[in-house]
Amino acid sequence: MDAELVSDSLVYRYDPNASPDGLPGNESTFTMCTFWYVQALAQSGRLDDARLTFEKMLTYSTHLGLYSEEIAPTGEQIGNFPQAFSHLSLISAAVRLDQLLDARP
């Protein structure tokens, strides 16, 4: 996953070259997938990587702390805005990462 779907800590839903969807244009990274990635890193014991990825994601929010569905390679928020699923995955990642960081010796 790291080698194929992650670009500077942002996660793509899938590789359109490996699984063409027939849609025009390029796929951007998905906010929800990136927060899920934070949780996966944390759950697998890669807490430092999870924390770094989480903190990087915080820099992509708007001045109100909102997220869209996708983040373009330029850092621009695109797609549905605001996106409820993005915010639910943010909360879930934050809670789990916090729990695991607190449990760290």
Biopython code that builds the backbone (N, CA, C, O; Angstrom):
import numpy as np
from Bio.PDB.StructureBuilder import StructureBuilder

atoms = [
    (1, "MET", "N", (0.832, -1.187, 0.000)),
    (1, "MET", "CA", (0.000, 0.000, 0.000)),
    (1, "MET", "C", (0.872, 1.244, 0.000)),
    (1, "MET", "O", (0.636, 2.170, -0.776)),
    (2, "ASP", "N", (1.886, 1.270, 0.874)),
    (2, "ASP", "CA", (2.761, 2.443, 0.946)),
    (2, "ASP", "C", (3.366, 2.773, -0.419)),
    (2, "ASP", "O", (3.422, 3.939, -0.810)),
    (3, "ALA", "N", (3.810, 1.764, -1.128)),
    (3, "ALA", "CA", (4.503, 1.980, -2.399)),
    (3, "ALA", "C", (3.563, 2.354, -3.541)),
    (3, "ALA", "O", (3.963, 3.061, -4.466)),
    (4, "GLU", "N", (2.320, 1.886, -3.484)),
    (4, "GLU", "CA", (1.432, 2.063, -4.626)),
    (4, "GLU", "C", (0.341, 3.117, -4.449)),
    (4, "GLU", "O", (-0.071, 3.736, -5.430)),
    (5, "LEU", "N", (-0.131, 3.335, -3.234)),
    (5, "LEU", "CA", (-1.278, 4.218, -3.051)),
    (5, "LEU", "C", (-1.005, 5.459, -2.208)),
    (5, "LEU", "O", (-1.864, 6.336, -2.117)),
    (6, "VAL", "N", (0.166, 5.552, -1.594)),
    (6, "VAL", "CA", (0.474, 6.681, -0.716)),
    (6, "VAL", "C", (1.433, 7.624, -1.420)),
    (6, "VAL", "O", (2.463, 7.210, -1.952)),
    (7, "SER", "N", (1.073, 8.899, -1.413)),
    (7, "SER", "CA", (1.917, 9.938, -2.003)),
    (7, "SER", "C", (2.062, 11.065, -0.987)),
    (7, "SER", "O", (1.111, 11.802, -0.729)),
    (8, "ASP", "N", (3.251, 11.196, -0.417)),
    (8, "ASP", "CA", (3.533, 12.210, 0.600)),
    (8, "ASP", "C", (2.482, 12.179, 1.706)),
    (8, "ASP", "O", (1.961, 13.219, 2.109)),
    (9, "SER", "N", (2.184, 11.010, 2.178)),
    (9, "SER", "CA", (1.252, 10.704, 3.272)),
    (9, "SER", "C", (-0.224, 10.771, 2.871)),
    (9, "SER", "O", (-1.080, 10.423, 3.685)),
    (10, "LEU", "N", (-0.549, 11.191, 1.683)),
    (10, "LEU", "CA", (-1.939, 11.207, 1.219)),
    (10, "LEU", "C", (-2.223, 9.903, 0.478)),
    (10, "LEU", "O", (-1.359, 9.390, -0.233)),
    (11, "VAL", "N", (-3.429, 9.368, 0.643)),
    (11, "VAL", "CA", (-3.746, 8.042, 0.130)),
    (11, "VAL", "C", (-4.796, 8.114, -0.986)),
    (11, "VAL", "O", (-5.828, 8.772, -0.860)),
    (12, "TYR", "N", (-4.489, 7.413, -2.078)),
    (12, "TYR", "CA", (-5.436, 7.258, -3.180)),
    (12, "TYR", "C", (-6.362, 6.081, -2.877)),
    (12, "TYR", "O", (-5.958, 5.130, -2.209)),
    (13, "ARG", "N", (-7.590, 6.142, -3.360)),
    (13, "ARG", "CA", (-8.538, 5.035, -3.169)),
    (13, "ARG", "C", (-8.063, 3.786, -3.895)),
    (13, "ARG", "O", (-8.168, 2.672, -3.382)),
    (14, "TYR", "N", (-7.542, 3.990, -5.090)),
    (14, "TYR", "CA", (-7.086, 2.881, -5.931)),
    (14, "TYR", "C", (-6.160, 3.446, -6.991)),
    (14, "TYR", "O", (-6.061, 4.660, -7.166)),
    (15, "ASP", "N", (-5.488, 2.558, -7.688)),
    (15, "ASP", "CA", (-4.595, 2.954, -8.783)),
    (15, "ASP", "C", (-5.367, 2.828, -10.088)),
    (15, "ASP", "O", (-5.627, 1.714, -10.541)),
    (16, "PRO", "N", (-5.743, 3.962, -10.709)),
    (16, "PRO", "CA", (-6.540, 3.888, -11.939)),
    (16, "PRO", "C", (-5.791, 3.220, -13.091)),
    (16, "PRO", "O", (-6.417, 2.737, -14.034)),
    (17, "ASN", "N", (-4.461, 3.188, -13.028)),
    (17, "ASN", "CA", (-3.709, 2.492, -14.076)),
    (17, "ASN", "C", (-3.858, 0.978, -13.932)),
    (17, "ASN", "O", (-3.915, 0.258, -14.929)),
    (18, "ALA", "N", (-3.920, 0.504, -12.701)),
    (18, "ALA", "CA", (-4.081, -0.929, -12.453)),
    (18, "ALA", "C", (-5.541, -1.362, -12.585)),
    (18, "ALA", "O", (-5.824, -2.496, -12.971)),
    (19, "SER", "N", (-6.459, -0.462, -12.267)),
    (19, "SER", "CA", (-7.894, -0.752, -12.328)),
    (19, "SER", "C", (-8.613, 0.406, -13.002)),
    (19, "SER", "O", (-9.242, 1.221, -12.326)),
    (20, "PRO", "N", (-8.529, 0.491, -14.332)),
    (20, "PRO", "CA", (-9.166, 1.623, -15.036)),
    (20, "PRO", "C", (-10.662, 1.698, -14.739)),
    (20, "PRO", "O", (-11.374, 0.695, -14.778)),
    (21, "ASP", "N", (-11.119, 2.918, -14.442)),
    (21, "ASP", "CA", (-12.537, 3.088, -14.113)),
    (21, "ASP", "C", (-13.333, 3.661, -15.281)),
    (21, "ASP", "O", (-14.558, 3.751, -15.211)),
    (22, "GLY", "N", (-12.646, 4.046, -16.350)),
    (22, "GLY", "CA", (-13.337, 4.573, -17.516)),
    (22, "GLY", "C", (-13.756, 6.027, -17.394)),
    (22, "GLY", "O", (-14.376, 6.569, -18.309)),
    (23, "LEU", "N", (-13.431, 6.662, -16.287)),
    (23, "LEU", "CA", (-13.807, 8.059, -16.077)),
    (23, "LEU", "C", (-12.699, 8.981, -16.582)),
    (23, "LEU", "O", (-11.517, 8.655, -16.470)),
    (24, "PRO", "N", (-13.082, 10.131, -17.138)),
    (24, "PRO", "CA", (-12.055, 11.073, -17.593)),
    (24, "PRO", "C", (-11.377, 11.762, -16.413)),
    (24, "PRO", "O", (-11.952, 11.852, -15.328)),
    (25, "GLY", "N", (-10.173, 12.243, -16.624)),
    (25, "GLY", "CA", (-9.461, 12.985, -15.588)),
    (25, "GLY", "C", (-8.676, 12.081, -14.662)),
    (25, "GLY", "O", (-8.681, 10.857, -14.793)),
    (26, "ASN", "N", (-8.008, 12.716, -13.732)),
    (26, "ASN", "CA", (-7.165, 11.993, -12.789)),
    (26, "ASN", "C", (-7.847, 11.847, -11.443)),
    (26, "ASN", "O", (-8.656, 12.684, -11.045)),
    (27, "GLU", "N", (-7.515, 10.793, -10.763)),
    (27, "GLU", "CA", (-8.006, 10.534, -9.413)),
    (27, "GLU", "C", (-7.143, 11.322, -8.430)),
    (27, "GLU", "O", (-5.924, 11.388, -8.587)),
    (28, "SER", "N", (-7.760, 11.909, -7.436)),
    (28, "SER", "CA", (-7.024, 12.602, -6.375)),
    (28, "SER", "C", (-7.045, 11.745, -5.120)),
    (28, "SER", "O", (-7.756, 10.742, -5.057)),
    (29, "THR", "N", (-6.272, 12.139, -4.132)),
    (29, "THR", "CA", (-6.242, 11.384, -2.885)),
    (29, "THR", "C", (-7.547, 11.584, -2.126)),
    (29, "THR", "O", (-8.203, 12.618, -2.255)),
    (30, "PHE", "N", (-7.908, 10.593, -1.344)),
    (30, "PHE", "CA", (-9.158, 10.638, -0.599)),
    (30, "PHE", "C", (-8.876, 10.875, 0.876)),
    (30, "PHE", "O", (-8.101, 10.153, 1.502)),
    (31, "THR", "N", (-9.510, 11.886, 1.408)),
    (31, "THR", "CA", (-9.323, 12.270, 2.803)),
    (31, "THR", "C", (-9.652, 11.112, 3.736)),
    (31, "THR", "O", (-8.880, 10.810, 4.646)),
    (32, "MET", "N", (-10.784, 10.467, 3.517)),
    (32, "MET", "CA", (-11.205, 9.369, 4.363)),
    (32, "MET", "C", (-10.172, 8.244, 4.336)),
    (32, "MET", "O", (-9.845, 7.681, 5.381)),
    (33, "CYS", "N", (-9.665, 7.917, 3.175)),
    (33, "CYS", "CA", (-8.664, 6.849, 3.058)),
    (33, "CYS", "C", (-7.391, 7.198, 3.820)),
    (33, "CYS", "O", (-6.751, 6.323, 4.403)),
    (34, "THR", "N", (-7.030, 8.472, 3.812)),
    (34, "THR", "CA", (-5.821, 8.881, 4.520)),
    (34, "THR", "C", (-6.010, 8.758, 6.021)),
    (34, "THR", "O", (-5.092, 8.321, 6.715)),
    (35, "PHE", "N", (-7.168, 9.128, 6.540)),
    (35, "PHE", "CA", (-7.415, 8.954, 7.972)),
    (35, "PHE", "C", (-7.517, 7.472, 8.342)),
    (35, "PHE", "O", (-7.106, 7.081, 9.434)),
    (36, "TRP", "N", (-8.052, 6.653, 7.455)),
    (36, "TRP", "CA", (-8.039, 5.210, 7.699)),
    (36, "TRP", "C", (-6.606, 4.689, 7.736)),
    (36, "TRP", "O", (-6.277, 3.802, 8.523)),
    (37, "TYR", "N", (-5.771, 5.242, 6.887)),
    (37, "TYR", "CA", (-4.352, 4.875, 6.849)),
    (37, "TYR", "C", (-3.685, 5.215, 8.181)),
    (37, "TYR", "O", (-2.870, 4.443, 8.685)),
    (38, "VAL", "N", (-4.031, 6.365, 8.745)),
    (38, "VAL", "CA", (-3.505, 6.742, 10.064)),
    (38, "VAL", "C", (-3.860, 5.661, 11.078)),
    (38, "VAL", "O", (-3.008, 5.228, 11.854)),
    (39, "GLN", "N", (-5.109, 5.231, 11.069)),
    (39, "GLN", "CA", (-5.534, 4.188, 12.003)),
    (39, "GLN", "C", (-4.791, 2.878, 11.760)),
    (39, "GLN", "O", (-4.386, 2.211, 12.713)),
    (40, "ALA", "N", (-4.610, 2.507, 10.510)),
    (40, "ALA", "CA", (-3.900, 1.264, 10.191)),
    (40, "ALA", "C", (-2.452, 1.334, 10.659)),
    (40, "ALA", "O", (-1.926, 0.366, 11.208)),
    (41, "LEU", "N", (-1.812, 2.469, 10.443)),
    (41, "LEU", "CA", (-0.432, 2.635, 10.922)),
    (41, "LEU", "C", (-0.367, 2.500, 12.434)),
    (41, "LEU", "O", (0.500, 1.812, 12.974)),
    (42, "ALA", "N", (-1.290, 3.160, 13.105)),
    (42, "ALA", "CA", (-1.313, 3.124, 14.567)),
    (42, "ALA", "C", (-1.560, 1.707, 15.074)),
    (42, "ALA", "O", (-0.862, 1.230, 15.968)),
    (43, "GLN", "N", (-2.549, 1.041, 14.502)),
    (43, "GLN", "CA", (-2.889, -0.317, 14.931)),
    (43, "GLN", "C", (-1.740, -1.294, 14.708)),
    (43, "GLN", "O", (-1.596, -2.273, 15.440)),
    (44, "SER", "N", (-0.923, -1.020, 13.690)),
    (44, "SER", "CA", (0.186, -1.934, 13.389)),
    (44, "SER", "C", (1.457, -1.588, 14.163)),
    (44, "SER", "O", (2.513, -2.179, 13.940)),
    (45, "GLY", "N", (1.342, -0.625, 15.073)),
    (45, "GLY", "CA", (2.483, -0.267, 15.906)),
    (45, "GLY", "C", (3.381, 0.813, 15.334)),
    (45, "GLY", "O", (4.392, 1.160, 15.945)),
    (46, "ARG", "N", (3.037, 1.345, 14.190)),
    (46, "ARG", "CA", (3.834, 2.407, 13.572)),
    (46, "ARG", "C", (3.307, 3.770, 14.051)),
    (46, "ARG", "O", (2.849, 4.588, 13.254)),
    (47, "LEU", "N", (3.383, 3.986, 15.349)),
    (47, "LEU", "CA", (2.785, 5.174, 15.969)),
    (47, "LEU", "C", (3.426, 6.476, 15.501)),
    (47, "LEU", "O", (2.726, 7.469, 15.301)),
    (48, "ASP", "N", (4.730, 6.487, 15.326)),
    (48, "ASP", "CA", (5.378, 7.719, 14.868)),
    (48, "ASP", "C", (4.930, 8.079, 13.458)),
    (48, "ASP", "O", (4.672, 9.247, 13.167)),
    (49, "ASP", "N", (4.836, 7.080, 12.581)),
    (49, "ASP", "CA", (4.352, 7.319, 11.215)),
    (49, "ASP", "C", (2.893, 7.768, 11.233)),
    (49, "ASP", "O", (2.503, 8.659, 10.479)),
    (50, "ALA", "N", (2.094, 7.150, 12.092)),
    (50, "ALA", "CA", (0.678, 7.510, 12.202)),
    (50, "ALA", "C", (0.529, 8.955, 12.666)),
    (50, "ALA", "O", (-0.272, 9.715, 12.122)),
    (51, "ARG", "N", (1.300, 9.318, 13.665)),
    (51, "ARG", "CA", (1.210, 10.682, 14.197)),
    (51, "ARG", "C", (1.656, 11.707, 13.162)),
    (51, "ARG", "O", (1.022, 12.751, 13.005)),
    (52, "LEU", "N", (2.744, 11.413, 12.456)),
    (52, "LEU", "CA", (3.231, 12.327, 11.419)),
    (52, "LEU", "C", (2.192, 12.497, 10.316)),
    (52, "LEU", "O", (1.921, 13.615, 9.879)),
    (53, "THR", "N", (1.620, 11.401, 9.876)),
    (53, "THR", "CA", (0.599, 11.461, 8.822)),
    (53, "THR", "C", (-0.620, 12.231, 9.304)),
    (53, "THR", "O", (-1.169, 13.049, 8.566)),
    (54, "PHE", "N", (-1.045, 11.981, 10.525)),
    (54, "PHE", "CA", (-2.190, 12.696, 11.088)),
    (54, "PHE", "C", (-1.909, 14.197, 11.153)),
    (54, "PHE", "O", (-2.744, 15.007, 10.750)),
    (55, "GLU", "N", (-0.747, 14.559, 11.654)),
    (55, "GLU", "CA", (-0.405, 15.982, 11.770)),
    (55, "GLU", "C", (-0.284, 16.649, 10.407)),
    (55, "GLU", "O", (-0.641, 17.818, 10.255)),
    (56, "LYS", "N", (0.215, 15.919, 9.416)),
    (56, "LYS", "CA", (0.267, 16.474, 8.064)),
    (56, "LYS", "C", (-1.139, 16.717, 7.529)),
    (56, "LYS", "O", (-1.404, 17.727, 6.878)),
    (57, "MET", "N", (-2.041, 15.769, 7.814)),
    (57, "MET", "CA", (-3.420, 15.931, 7.344)),
    (57, "MET", "C", (-4.081, 17.162, 7.945)),
    (57, "MET", "O", (-4.901, 17.804, 7.288)),
    (58, "LEU", "N", (-3.742, 17.494, 9.164)),
    (58, "LEU", "CA", (-4.326, 18.677, 9.788)),
    (58, "LEU", "C", (-3.976, 19.947, 9.021)),
    (58, "LEU", "O", (-4.725, 20.923, 9.072)),
    (59, "THR", "N", (-2.857, 19.951, 8.318)),
    (59, "THR", "CA", (-2.457, 21.138, 7.554)),
    (59, "THR", "C", (-3.302, 21.331, 6.295)),
    (59, "THR", "O", (-3.283, 22.407, 5.698)),
    (60, "TYR", "N", (-4.038, 20.304, 5.890)),
    (60, "TYR", "CA", (-4.865, 20.404, 4.688)),
    (60, "TYR", "C", (-6.278, 20.919, 4.967)),
    (60, "TYR", "O", (-7.024, 21.200, 4.029)),
    (61, "SER", "N", (-6.651, 21.045, 6.217)),
    (61, "SER", "CA", (-8.009, 21.506, 6.524)),
    (61, "SER", "C", (-8.150, 22.989, 6.185)),
    (61, "SER", "O", (-7.162, 23.707, 6.036)),
    (62, "THR", "N", (-9.392, 23.423, 6.069)),
    (62, "THR", "CA", (-9.643, 24.842, 5.852)),
    (62, "THR", "C", (-9.407, 25.588, 7.167)),
    (62, "THR", "O", (-9.129, 24.972, 8.196)),
    (63, "HIS", "N", (-9.520, 26.901, 7.125)),
    (63, "HIS", "CA", (-9.339, 27.693, 8.344)),
    (63, "HIS", "C", (-10.409, 27.377, 9.390)),
    (63, "HIS", "O", (-10.256, 27.732, 10.559)),
    (64, "LEU", "N", (-11.486, 26.714, 8.976)),
    (64, "LEU", "CA", (-12.529, 26.298, 9.914)),
    (64, "LEU", "C", (-12.359, 24.840, 10.355)),
    (64, "LEU", "O", (-13.174, 24.315, 11.114)),
    (65, "GLY", "N", (-11.291, 24.193, 9.871)),
    (65, "GLY", "CA", (-11.043, 22.803, 10.234)),
    (65, "GLY", "C", (-11.868, 21.810, 9.440)),
    (65, "GLY", "O", (-12.051, 20.674, 9.876)),
    (66, "LEU", "N", (-12.371, 22.217, 8.281)),
    (66, "LEU", "CA", (-13.218, 21.355, 7.464)),
    (66, "LEU", "C", (-12.417, 20.676, 6.364)),
    (66, "LEU", "O", (-11.385, 21.178, 5.917)),
    (67, "TYR", "N", (-12.925, 19.512, 5.937)),
    (67, "TYR", "CA", (-12.294, 18.740, 4.877)),
    (67, "TYR", "C", (-13.294, 18.427, 3.779)),
    (67, "TYR", "O", (-14.489, 18.259, 4.022)),
    (68, "SER", "N", (-12.775, 18.355, 2.575)),
    (68, "SER", "CA", (-13.574, 17.897, 1.448)),
    (68, "SER", "C", (-13.385, 16.398, 1.283)),
    (68, "SER", "O", (-12.743, 15.741, 2.102)),
    (69, "GLU", "N", (-13.947, 15.883, 0.227)),
    (69, "GLU", "CA", (-13.848, 14.458, -0.074)),
    (69, "GLU", "C", (-12.442, 14.085, -0.545)),
    (69, "GLU", "O", (-11.909, 13.038, -0.176)),
    (70, "GLU", "N", (-11.849, 14.958, -1.368)),
    (70, "GLU", "CA", (-10.548, 14.669, -1.960)),
    (70, "GLU", "C", (-9.584, 15.836, -1.753)),
    (70, "GLU", "O", (-9.989, 16.974, -1.512)),
    (71, "ILE", "N", (-8.297, 15.510, -1.855)),
    (71, "ILE", "CA", (-7.252, 16.534, -1.814)),
    (71, "ILE", "C", (-6.417, 16.363, -3.071)),
    (71, "ILE", "O", (-5.847, 15.298, -3.308)),
    (72, "ALA", "N", (-6.349, 17.411, -3.872)),
    (72, "ALA", "CA", (-5.596, 17.386, -5.121)),
    (72, "ALA", "C", (-4.098, 17.402, -4.838)),
    (72, "ALA", "O", (-3.681, 17.746, -3.732)),
    (73, "PRO", "N", (-3.285, 17.033, -5.827)),
    (73, "PRO", "CA", (-1.828, 17.073, -5.637)),
    (73, "PRO", "C", (-1.307, 18.457, -5.238)),
    (73, "PRO", "O", (-0.230, 18.570, -4.654)),
    (74, "THR", "N", (-2.061, 19.493, -5.548)),
    (74, "THR", "CA", (-1.675, 20.861, -5.175)),
    (74, "THR", "C", (-2.015, 21.177, -3.726)),
    (74, "THR", "O", (-1.607, 22.216, -3.207)),
    (75, "GLY", "N", (-2.766, 20.282, -3.061)),
    (75, "GLY", "CA", (-3.219, 20.528, -1.693)),
    (75, "GLY", "C", (-4.611, 21.135, -1.638)),
    (75, "GLY", "O", (-5.169, 21.329, -0.558)),
    (76, "GLU", "N", (-5.166, 21.432, -2.795)),
    (76, "GLU", "CA", (-6.501, 22.020, -2.877)),
    (76, "GLU", "C", (-7.565, 20.982, -2.511)),
    (76, "GLU", "O", (-7.471, 19.820, -2.906)),
    (77, "GLN", "N", (-8.566, 21.410, -1.761)),
    (77, "GLN", "CA", (-9.675, 20.538, -1.408)),
    (77, "GLN", "C", (-10.653, 20.511, -2.582)),
    (77, "GLN", "O", (-11.108, 21.553, -3.054)),
    (78, "ILE", "N", (-10.962, 19.312, -3.039)),
    (78, "ILE", "CA", (-11.879, 19.175, -4.173)),
    (78, "ILE", "C", (-12.915, 18.101, -3.849)),
    (78, "ILE", "O", (-12.787, 17.369, -2.868)),
    (79, "GLY", "N", (-13.934, 18.024, -4.686)),
    (79, "GLY", "CA", (-15.003, 17.051, -4.453)),
    (79, "GLY", "C", (-16.033, 17.615, -3.502)),
    (79, "GLY", "O", (-16.107, 18.824, -3.283)),
    (80, "ASN", "N", (-16.823, 16.726, -2.943)),
    (80, "ASN", "CA", (-17.896, 17.137, -2.031)),
    (80, "ASN", "C", (-17.311, 17.854, -0.822)),
    (80, "ASN", "O", (-16.358, 17.386, -0.199)),
    (81, "PHE", "N", (-17.907, 19.006, -0.507)),
    (81, "PHE", "CA", (-17.404, 19.830, 0.599)),
    (81, "PHE", "C", (-18.561, 20.480, 1.339)),
    (81, "PHE", "O", (-19.474, 21.020, 0.715)),
    (82, "PRO", "N", (-18.530, 20.432, 2.649)),
    (82, "PRO", "CA", (-17.722, 19.558, 3.497)),
    (82, "PRO", "C", (-18.224, 18.127, 3.386)),
    (82, "PRO", "O", (-19.388, 17.893, 3.059)),
    (83, "GLN", "N", (-17.361, 17.192, 3.655)),
    (83, "GLN", "CA", (-17.679, 15.774, 3.515)),
    (83, "GLN", "C", (-17.768, 15.131, 4.899)),
    (83, "GLN", "O", (-16.777, 15.062, 5.627)),
    (84, "ALA", "N", (-18.951, 14.668, 5.246)),
    (84, "ALA", "CA", (-19.178, 14.081, 6.576)),
    (84, "ALA", "C", (-18.289, 12.871, 6.819)),
    (84, "ALA", "O", (-17.744, 12.723, 7.913)),
    (85, "PHE", "N", (-18.129, 11.997, 5.820)),
    (85, "PHE", "CA", (-17.303, 10.805, 6.002)),
    (85, "PHE", "C", (-15.853, 11.167, 6.302)),
    (85, "PHE", "O", (-15.185, 10.462, 7.059)),
    (86, "SER", "N", (-15.365, 12.242, 5.727)),
    (86, "SER", "CA", (-13.999, 12.693, 6.008)),
    (86, "SER", "C", (-13.865, 13.061, 7.481)),
    (86, "SER", "O", (-12.867, 12.739, 8.125)),
    (87, "HIS", "N", (-14.872, 13.733, 7.999)),
    (87, "HIS", "CA", (-14.816, 14.172, 9.391)),
    (87, "HIS", "C", (-15.010, 13.010, 10.372)),
    (87, "HIS", "O", (-14.404, 12.997, 11.443)),
    (88, "LEU", "N", (-15.842, 12.048, 10.015)),
    (88, "LEU", "CA", (-15.998, 10.861, 10.857)),
    (88, "LEU", "C", (-14.694, 10.074, 10.925)),
    (88, "LEU", "O", (-14.311, 9.587, 11.989)),
    (89, "SER", "N", (-14.013, 9.953, 9.787)),
    (89, "SER", "CA", (-12.744, 9.215, 9.789)),
    (89, "SER", "C", (-11.658, 9.997, 10.530)),
    (89, "SER", "O", (-10.773, 9.397, 11.139)),
    (90, "LEU", "N", (-11.719, 11.323, 10.484)),
    (90, "LEU", "CA", (-10.793, 12.155, 11.268)),
    (90, "LEU", "C", (-10.983, 11.892, 12.756)),
    (90, "LEU", "O", (-10.011, 11.676, 13.481)),
    (91, "ILE", "N", (-12.213, 11.908, 13.205)),
    (91, "ILE", "CA", (-12.504, 11.683, 14.628)),
    (91, "ILE", "C", (-12.067, 10.287, 15.052)),
    (91, "ILE", "O", (-11.434, 10.118, 16.094)),
    (92, "SER", "N", (-12.401, 9.304, 14.251)),
    (92, "SER", "CA", (-12.040, 7.928, 14.575)),
    (92, "SER", "C", (-10.520, 7.759, 14.651)),
    (92, "SER", "O", (-10.010, 7.115, 15.568)),
    (93, "ALA", "N", (-9.803, 8.332, 13.694)),
    (93, "ALA", "CA", (-8.335, 8.238, 13.702)),
    (93, "ALA", "C", (-7.749, 8.963, 14.904)),
    (93, "ALA", "O", (-6.814, 8.471, 15.535)),
    (94, "ALA", "N", (-8.296, 10.126, 15.222)),
    (94, "ALA", "CA", (-7.786, 10.905, 16.358)),
    (94, "ALA", "C", (-7.976, 10.150, 17.667)),
    (94, "ALA", "O", (-7.064, 10.102, 18.493)),
    (95, "VAL", "N", (-9.138, 9.568, 17.861)),
    (95, "VAL", "CA", (-9.425, 8.841, 19.097)),
    (95, "VAL", "C", (-8.512, 7.638, 19.232)),
    (95, "VAL", "O", (-7.917, 7.425, 20.288)),
    (96, "ARG", "N", (-8.395, 6.845, 18.167)),
    (96, "ARG", "CA", (-7.569, 5.632, 18.247)),
    (96, "ARG", "C", (-6.093, 5.966, 18.404)),
    (96, "ARG", "O", (-5.397, 5.333, 19.198)),
    (97, "LEU", "N", (-5.611, 6.945, 17.665)),
    (97, "LEU", "CA", (-4.208, 7.341, 17.780)),
    (97, "LEU", "C", (-3.916, 7.841, 19.187)),
    (97, "LEU", "O", (-2.879, 7.513, 19.763)),
    (98, "ASP", "N", (-4.828, 8.633, 19.740)),
    (98, "ASP", "CA", (-4.652, 9.141, 21.098)),
    (98, "ASP", "C", (-4.599, 7.996, 22.111)),
    (98, "ASP", "O", (-3.758, 8.002, 23.010)),
    (99, "GLN", "N", (-5.489, 7.021, 21.971)),
    (99, "GLN", "CA", (-5.500, 5.872, 22.876)),
    (99, "GLN", "C", (-4.165, 5.123, 22.833)),
    (99, "GLN", "O", (-3.605, 4.770, 23.872)),
    (100, "LEU", "N", (-3.673, 4.892, 21.639)),
    (100, "LEU", "CA", (-2.443, 4.112, 21.498)),
    (100, "LEU", "C", (-1.215, 4.911, 21.938)),
    (100, "LEU", "O", (-0.267, 4.343, 22.480)),
    (101, "LEU", "N", (-1.230, 6.208, 21.708)),
    (101, "LEU", "CA", (-0.110, 7.032, 22.173)),
    (101, "LEU", "C", (-0.090, 7.111, 23.695)),
    (101, "LEU", "O", (0.978, 7.085, 24.305)),
    (102, "ASP", "N", (-1.269, 7.206, 24.309)),
    (102, "ASP", "CA", (-1.356, 7.233, 25.777)),
    (102, "ASP", "C", (-0.902, 5.911, 26.408)),
    (102, "ASP", "O", (-0.359, 5.899, 27.512)),
    (103, "ALA", "N", (-1.124, 4.823, 25.711)),
    (103, "ALA", "CA", (-0.752, 3.501, 26.235)),
    (103, "ALA", "C", (0.726, 3.191, 26.025)),
    (103, "ALA", "O", (1.240, 2.210, 26.561)),
    (104, "ARG", "N", (1.403, 4.021, 25.252)),
    (104, "ARG", "CA", (2.827, 3.815, 24.966)),
    (104, "ARG", "C", (3.642, 3.974, 26.254)),
    (104, "ARG", "O", (3.404, 4.896, 27.035)),
    (105, "PRO", "N", (4.609, 3.063, 26.471)),
    (105, "PRO", "CA", (5.418, 3.171, 27.701)),
    (105, "PRO", "C", (6.292, 4.419, 27.718)),
    (105, "PRO", "O", (7.025, 4.647, 28.680)),
]
sb = StructureBuilder()
sb.init_structure("model")
sb.init_model(0)
sb.init_chain("A")
sb.init_seg("    ")
for serial, (resi, resn, name, xyz) in enumerate(atoms, 1):
    if name == "N":
        sb.init_residue(resn, " ", resi, " ")
    sb.init_atom(name, np.array(xyz, "f"), 0.0, 1.0, " ", f" {name:<3s}", serial, name[0])
structure = sb.get_structure()
